Amino acid sequence: MKNRRVSLTAVLAAGLAVGSALLAPAHASDTLFGVRTGVYTDTSAGFLGGEIVTPIAPAWYFNPNLEYAFANDRDVLTVNGDFHYDFIQDRPYYVWAGAGPAVVVREFEPGDRRTDLGLNLFSGIGWKNPPQIKPYLQGKVLISDNNEAVLAFGMRF
């Protein structure tokens, strides 16, 4: 079972990376990569994730990401196609809000996986300084068969 989970994660991550690369050739120099961690509050599980942020129009960004929450027998994997709008860009920080579709894979018991679709609604604040690493905080509500509130801290570079 564990090998199947790792291979599913690898396939989803590769698909996310390829899709992002195809969508962002005109803004490649503006594309950021990031890592995030935090907690899925309903599952009471910490998570790790990765993301790509690329501009698609002035103040609009495509932010595909992958998150894996580790909870003894209730693991959660989400693959997200998020879009967000930056409200504040002329300050030493960013403020954004967005939404996007999610594919949610939950393991309720060993061998009992369920996949469903969801919707992410989120907002966040990120800091521009230092310019090489941009830390941020984000809150998200994942609306699906089992709703989740997600709190995240991340870094983009």
N, C-alpha and C positions, 0 to 999 in steps of 0.2 A: 504493500500500500504506500509506503513512504516514497519509493521510487516513482510511483505514478504521480504523487503529489508534486515532487520535484520536477518531473518532466512537464506536467501541466503548467507549473509556474514558469518554467523556462520558455515554453512555447508562447504563453501569453506575454511575457516580457519581450520576447523577440518580435512578436507582432506589434506591440506597442511602439517599439523603437523604429521598426520599418515604416509603420504608418506615419509616425511623426516626421521621419526623414523625408517622406514623400510630400508632406504638407508644407514643409518649411524651407524650401531651397532659396527663396528670395530673401529671407531674413536669417540665413544661417549664422551670421556673425552676432545676431541678437538673441539666439537661442541659448537658454540656460538649462543646466541639468541640476537636479537636486536630490537630496535625501531627506526623509522625515521619520519621526517617531512620535509616539503618543499613546493614547488609550481609546479603545472602543468601550464606552461606558456600560452599555447593556450587557455585553459579553464579559465585562470586567477583564479585558485582555489588553496587554501592551501590543503595539504593532511596529513594524518596520516597513518603509516604503521608498519608492523611487519615482522620479517625475522628470518630465521635460516641459519647459515653458517656452513657447514661441509666439511672436506677434503675428496676428492675422489681419489687423486693421489698426488705425490709431486708437490706442487705449484698450484694444481687445486682444485677448490672448487665448491660445489653445494650450491646455495643460493636462495632457494624458498622464495617468499615473497608475501605479500598482501598489496595493497595500496588503500586508499579510499579518493578521492578528493571531497571536499564539495563546490559545486558551486550552489547557489540558485536553479535553475531548470535544471542544466546541470551536475549533479553528475557523477563521473567516478569511477568505481571499477575495479582494475586490479589484476589478480592472475597470478604470474610470476614464471617460472621455469628456473631461470638464472644460468649460469655457468661462472666462471671467473678464470683468471690466474693471480697469484701474480708475478710481474716482479722483485720487490725488496723485499727481506726478511731479509737481514742482517743489516738493518739500524733501527733507532728508529721509522720508519714509513713504511707503506706498499703502494705500487702503483699497481693497477690492471686494467684490461680491460676484458670485457666479452660480452656475448650475451645470449639470451634465448627467448623461446616462451612466449606469453602473451595471456590471455583471457581477453577481454576488454568489460565491460558492461557500456554503457552510457545511461543516462536518459536525453533526449532532452527536454521533457516537462513531467509534471506529467502523469504517465501512458504510456509514449512512451519510452520504453527501447529497446535498440538494442545491440546485442552481436556480436562481431567479434573477429578474431584472429589477433595477432600482433607479432612483433619482437622487442625485446629490444636490443639496442647497448649502452654500458655504459663504463665509466671509473671512477676511484676514487682514493682517497688518504686517508689513515687512520693512526692514531698514536697509538703506542704500550704503551705509558706511560700516565697515570698510568696503571699498568697491569690488574686491575680488570675491568676497563671500557675503551673501545677503541673507541674514537670519530672518525668520518670520514665525508668527503664531497664526493658527487658523482653527476656526470652529466649523464643524460640518454636521448636517443632519442627513443621514442616509435613509430614504424612504423606500422600504421594500417589504417583503412578507414579515420580516423581523426588523423593525426600525432600530437605528443606532444613532447615538450622539457621539461624535468623534472630536477629540481635542488633539491638536498636532503642533509640534515644534519642528521646524525644518531649516535647512540651509541650501541656498542655491548658489551655483558658481559657474 
